[in-house]
C-alpha cells in the first residue's frame, strides 16, 4: 500500500509539472467567458463602428460574446491607460490607431502609457482615407484652385478639424506646409459639429475621415476636392487624390487590435488568425466598404511596424505646426 501511494504521488507531481510547462494545459481553454474590447473613443464614431462589425463576427468564431467598452477622452489616452492596466489573460483587448499608437507620442510631452512596452499587437485591421472637403459656395472646383485661393487670402480661410492632434487636423497642417499656404485652424470636439458648421457656411473647409464625411458628400451638401490616400477611394472614384495635385501628399487613418503586454502568445496568434478570416470575408468587406474602411490581413507585427514608421512622419508634422495639447 505504501508503494502504491508513493507511485501515485509521483505521478501526480509529474502531471503538475507537465501542466505548468504547457501554457495550453495550465489554464482553461481560451476563451471560456466574454471578452471585453476597450475602444478609446465615443460610441458611434469610426473606431466604434469598425470594432462592432469585427466583434459581431468574432463572437461567432470564438463562441463567446464581446463587450464593447467605449472610453473616450484625452485624445484616447484614458482608454489606452485602461488597456495597459488590464490583466494580460486574453479577456481584455483594445483598439489602437494612428492617434494612440503614433501621433500621441509627440503630441503629449509625457504620454501616460508606453505602446511598445505595455502593449502587444494582435492585428492591423485596415485604413480609412481622409477627404478634403469645402463648403459648396466657396467657389473652387479642385485642389489647385483651393491652393490659389488660400495663397491670395493668407489666414482668411478657416480650416475645421475634429480636434487637435487628429489626422484631420495634422493632415491639414501637412497640406499647408507642402503647399506654402496659411489657413486658420478651427478645432472642434469631434466631426459632427464641424461638419454641421461647414455645411452651414461658418467654416470654409476641413479634412475628415471618409467614414464620417461620406454621407454628406453623397447628398451634395459639401464638395469633395480630394482624398488623402495613395489611390482613389472605391467609394468615390471620381474624386482625385490630393497627391495628384500635391506630389507626395499621403495620409491615412488606420487602426488595429492590441492587448496588454504579457498576453499569452498562443492567444494572440489565435485571435490574429480568426481576425484574418473575418477580414477575408466578402460579406464583411461589403459592410466595411459602406463606411469607407479598407481592410488588410497579415501578422500581428504589421500593426506596430506601421505605428513606428508613421511616428517619425507625424513627429515632424507636429513639430512644424507647433501643436501640443497638454
GUDRENDREN-552893 format. One line per 5 residues: number of its first residue (from 1); for each residue z, x, y of C-alpha. Coordinates in Angstrom, 3 decimals, padded with zeros to 6 digits. Layout:
NUM	Z/X/Y | ...
//
This chain:
1	000.000/000.000/000.000 | 000.864/002.851/002.377 | -002.502/004.462/001.646 | -004.287/001.159/002.379 | -002.502/000.758/005.740
6	-003.358/004.337/006.743 | -007.027/003.840/005.870 | -007.190/000.525/007.764 | -005.508/002.082/010.803 | -008.005/004.942/010.803
11	-010.942/002.559/010.540 | -009.643/000.553/013.498 | -009.331/003.737/015.549 | -012.882/004.734/014.688 | -014.102/001.295/015.710
16	-012.319/001.537/019.066 | -013.851/004.969/019.731 | -017.314/003.634/018.923 | -016.882/000.690/021.280 | -015.609/002.901/024.087
21	-018.568/005.242/023.699 | -021.122/002.421/023.891 | -021.396/000.543/027.205 | -023.211/-002.271/025.443 | -020.442/-002.767/022.885
26	-017.446/-002.025/025.119 | -017.938/-005.120/027.265 | -019.013/-008.667/026.656 | -022.731/-009.318/026.570 | -024.075/-009.493/030.127
31	-024.388/-011.978/031.665 | -021.808/-014.409/030.376 | -020.906/-016.102/033.673 | -022.543/-016.984/037.054 | -023.968/-014.181/039.216
36	-023.353/-014.017/042.958 | -026.138/-012.836/045.281 | -024.990/-011.912/048.796 | -027.668/-012.415/051.464 | -026.638/-010.742/054.760
41	-028.364/-013.356/056.928 | -028.224/-017.054/057.675 | -029.347/-019.826/055.351 | -032.904/-020.970/055.938 | -034.204/-017.614/057.143
46	-036.842/-015.460/055.482 | -034.420/-013.408/053.276 | -032.650/-016.576/052.145 | -035.921/-018.268/051.181 | -037.115/-015.161/049.317
51	-033.893/-014.952/047.323 | -033.800/-018.649/046.431 | -037.288/-018.519/044.932 | -036.298/-015.436/042.920 | -032.965/-016.748/041.635
56	-034.404/-020.132/040.634 | -036.496/-018.195/038.105 | -033.920/-015.555/037.123 | -031.386/-018.168/036.083 | -033.894/-019.461/033.524
61	-034.462/-015.967/032.135 | -030.807/-014.919/032.039 | -029.268/-018.258/031.125 | -026.705/-018.172/033.929 | -026.634/-019.782/037.392
66	-026.992/-017.700/040.546 | -024.876/-018.468/043.600 | -026.439/-017.516/046.961 | -023.706/-016.413/049.385 | -025.007/-016.122/052.964
71	-023.041/-013.590/055.037 | -024.807/-013.207/058.411 | -023.616/-011.150/061.368 | -023.709/-007.682/062.947 | -027.370/-007.062/062.007
76	-026.499/-007.541/058.342 | -023.512/-005.181/058.324 | -020.984/-007.898/057.448 | -022.815/-008.890/054.288 | -023.543/-005.294/053.287
81	-019.863/-004.373/053.535 | -019.019/-007.209/051.169 | -021.639/-005.993/048.686 | -020.343/-002.404/048.618 | -016.745/-003.609/048.172
86	-017.597/-005.833/045.183 | -016.772/-004.896/041.592 | -019.683/-002.968/040.007 | -019.877/-005.237/036.977 | -023.309/-006.816/037.410
91	-021.909/-010.110/038.662 | -022.330/-009.351/042.376 | -025.727/-008.365/043.731 | -027.108/-008.197/047.252 | -030.282/-008.429/049.269
96	-031.132/-005.264/051.195 | -034.027/-004.966/053.591 | -035.677/-002.740/056.183 | -032.875/-003.527/058.631 | -029.825/-002.946/056.460
101	-031.268/-000.048/054.427 | -033.272/001.824/057.093 | -033.104/000.662/060.732 | -029.327/000.247/060.949 | -028.766/003.940/060.204
106	-029.967/004.833/063.688 | -029.198/001.541/065.410 | -025.426/001.911/064.945 | -023.519/005.030/065.982 | -021.299/004.580/062.916
111	-022.633/002.475/060.067 | -019.741/000.851/058.136 | -021.407/001.458/054.745 | -023.484/004.215/053.145 | -026.519/002.762/051.351
116	-027.245/005.867/049.256 | -023.627/006.441/048.155 | -022.265/002.903/047.889 | -025.269/001.029/046.518 | -027.796/001.371/043.714
121	-031.333/-000.018/043.919 | -032.371/-002.746/041.493 | -035.856/-003.778/042.648 | -038.197/-003.746/045.620 | -039.379/-007.362/045.856
126	-042.141/-007.199/048.435 | -043.229/-007.321/052.045 | -043.876/-009.688/054.902 | -046.053/-008.754/057.844 | -045.178/-009.463/061.443
131	-047.606/-011.280/063.712 | -048.233/-010.552/067.377 | -048.420/-013.988/068.980 | -048.842/-015.162/072.572 | -048.461/-018.441/074.428
136	-051.701/-020.381/074.442 | -052.208/-020.251/078.206 | -051.675/-016.503/078.634 | -055.427/-016.076/078.906 | -056.041/-013.316/076.360
141	-058.242/-013.574/073.278 | -057.368/-010.346/071.421 | -055.097/-007.314/071.332 | -057.364/-005.269/073.603 | -057.192/-007.945/076.316
146	-053.400/-008.119/075.978 | -053.101/-004.349/076.427 | -055.318/-004.515/079.527 | -053.239/-007.375/080.969 | -049.958/-005.554/080.285
151	-051.247/-002.392/081.970 | -052.349/-004.352/085.019 | -048.926/-006.003/085.311 | -046.330/-003.414/084.181 | -042.974/-005.010/083.384
156	-044.204/-008.503/084.240 | -044.947/-009.720/080.714 | -041.922/-010.890/078.706 | -041.724/-009.939/075.023 | -039.346/-012.100/072.992
161	-037.821/-010.997/069.677 | -035.483/-012.461/067.043 | -032.840/-009.950/068.201 | -032.049/-006.335/068.994 | -032.951/-003.977/066.166
166	-035.112/-006.421/064.220 | -038.608/-005.447/063.112 | -039.831/-007.949/065.697 | -038.051/-006.013/068.439 | -038.767/-002.491/067.210
171	-042.327/-003.359/066.170 | -042.846/-004.402/069.786 | -041.301/-001.165/071.048 | -043.622/000.808/068.763 | -046.582/-001.168/070.123
176	-045.545/-000.410/073.708 | -045.183/003.310/073.053 | -048.511/003.551/071.223 | -050.410/001.635/073.919 | -048.710/003.043/077.014
181	-047.620/-000.413/078.168 | -044.344/-001.693/079.577 | -043.221/-005.232/078.803 | -039.745/-006.676/079.317 | -037.873/-007.277/076.061
186	-036.034/-010.607/075.779 | -033.808/-010.703/072.645 | -032.778/-013.988/071.036 | -030.276/-014.855/068.318 | -032.929/-015.448/065.688
191	-036.534/-016.609/065.565 | -036.269/-020.404/066.092 | -035.120/-020.338/069.733 | -037.513/-017.504/070.605 | -040.421/-019.449/069.108
196	-039.432/-022.591/070.993 | -039.373/-020.716/074.300 | -042.727/-019.081/073.510 | -044.315/-022.469/072.819 | -042.667/-023.815/075.984
201	-044.052/-021.008/078.132 | -040.702/-019.405/079.022 | -041.817/-016.094/077.452 | -045.284/-014.589/077.052 | -045.438/-013.039/073.591
206	-043.455/-011.959/070.562 | -043.614/-010.117/067.260 | -042.154/-012.114/064.377 | -042.240/-012.396/060.575 | -045.207/-014.408/059.354
211	-042.795/-016.316/057.125 | -041.203/-017.946/060.188 | -044.075/-017.956/062.690 | -046.932/-019.051/060.371 | -046.434/-022.845/060.667
216	-046.702/-022.635/064.458 | -049.873/-020.550/064.244 | -051.373/-023.091/061.844 | -050.609/-026.063/064.090 | -052.159/-024.299/067.082
221	-049.076/-024.262/069.288 | -049.306/-020.475/069.709 | -052.105/-017.951/069.302 | -052.015/-015.055/066.828 | -053.701/-011.882/068.095
226	-052.925/-009.595/065.165 | -050.852/-008.893/062.088 | -048.833/-005.731/061.646 | -049.734/-004.568/058.140 | -052.389/-002.216/056.820
231	-054.641/-005.093/055.734 | -055.239/-008.600/056.995 | -052.975/-011.338/055.716 | -054.401/-013.516/052.922 | -052.864/-016.458/054.778
236	-054.805/-015.692/057.995 | -057.864/-013.652/057.014 | -059.490/-014.407/060.362 | -056.675/-012.663/062.288 | -057.297/-008.907/062.622
241	-054.681/-006.243/062.061 | -053.155/-004.700/065.160 | -054.329/-001.383/063.717 | -057.929/-002.487/064.245 | -057.219/-002.123/067.981
246	-054.358/000.416/067.987 | -055.167/003.149/065.488 | -052.251/003.976/063.187 | -050.119/000.957/064.056 | -048.448/-000.482/060.958
251	-045.114/-002.140/060.304 | -043.827/-004.493/057.627 | -040.546/-006.169/056.893 | -039.594/-005.554/053.259 | -036.640/-006.277/051.036
256	-035.178/-005.977/047.575 | -032.146/-006.355/045.374 | -029.222/-003.900/045.409 | -025.943/-003.658/043.503 | -022.619/-001.897/044.151
261	-022.570/001.760/043.122 | -021.290/002.126/039.570 | -023.051/-000.967/038.236 | -023.978/-000.134/034.610 | -027.458/001.335/034.285
266	-028.406/-000.977/031.428 | -027.617/-003.991/033.634 | -029.725/-002.567/036.474 | -032.652/-001.952/034.124 | -032.339/-005.414/032.558
271	-032.380/-007.004/035.998 | -035.319/-004.876/037.097 | -037.295/-005.912/034.034 | -036.562/-009.624/034.489 | -037.388/-009.460/038.219
276	-040.702/-007.760/037.461 | -041.527/-010.559/035.013 | -040.750/-013.171/037.680 | -042.830/-011.386/040.320 | -045.713/-011.082/037.866
281	-045.952/-014.866/037.519 | -048.926/-016.523/039.219 | -046.899/-019.678/039.885 | -044.109/-017.724/041.575 | -046.595/-015.777/043.663
286	-048.073/-019.055/044.891 | -044.629/-020.039/046.148 | -044.195/-016.679/047.847 | -047.669/-016.804/049.368 | -046.708/-020.087/051.032
291	-044.084/-018.182/053.050 | -046.383/-015.153/053.568 | -044.372/-012.879/051.264 | -046.443/-010.362/049.293 | -044.711/-009.298/046.081
296	-044.683/-005.950/044.303 | -043.330/-004.743/040.954 | -042.021/-001.391/039.773 | -038.968/000.756/039.029 | -035.615/000.391/040.810
301	-036.048/003.663/042.721 | -039.008/002.328/044.700 | -036.611/000.387/046.936 | -034.647/003.425/048.149 | -037.782/005.586/048.271
306	-039.195/003.085/050.748 | -035.944/003.000/052.711 | -035.770/006.781/053.069 | -039.409/007.034/054.189 | -039.014/004.368/056.842
311	-035.641/005.634/058.065 | -037.426/008.572/059.671 | -040.020/006.352/061.367 | -037.537/003.819/062.730 | -035.173/006.555/063.933
316	-037.939/007.806/066.231 | -038.711/004.281/067.464 | -035.017/003.557/068.168 | -034.629/006.887/069.968 | -037.705/006.377/072.167
321	-036.679/002.830/073.048 | -033.052/003.816/073.693 | -031.789/000.932/071.565 | -028.179/000.748/070.439 | -026.166/-002.350/069.567
326	-022.593/-001.070/069.288
//
